[in-house]
């Protein structure tokens, strides 16, 4: 992460597009999920280990998405992920997808932490501190 943001570059493949070669709207959600996972991985947090060792998982609670411009087949899209708010049992992130200087998509996503019972769970202190330290703009 650099200055509180994580960047993941993705190439658009045929499977991501509609018949006209334009990225299908739901593909952006997959891109965003990959970027959130890679952001956590860059901090040393592996999703499988988190679930198996601590019984915790992240789930999308809600999101808002704004489509600004289309991505096309073979484009390289940058997905920037920034932690905006860190709660006891949730994260709020802003994700922006760009191609060069053009903003394609903006996503605001609230991610909840759940335990094995599928009920809300608190972030362990060490993980909370790690996320707070990695973010430049996090609000409590």
Secondary structure, DSSP 8 states (H G I E B T S, - for coil): -BTTEEEEEEE--GGGB-TTSBB-TTHHHHHHHHHHHHHHHHTT--HHHHHHHH--EEEEEEEEEEE-S--BTT-EEEEEEEEEEE-SSEEEEEEEEEETTEEEEEEEEEEEEE-TTSSB----HHHHHHHHHH-SS-B-
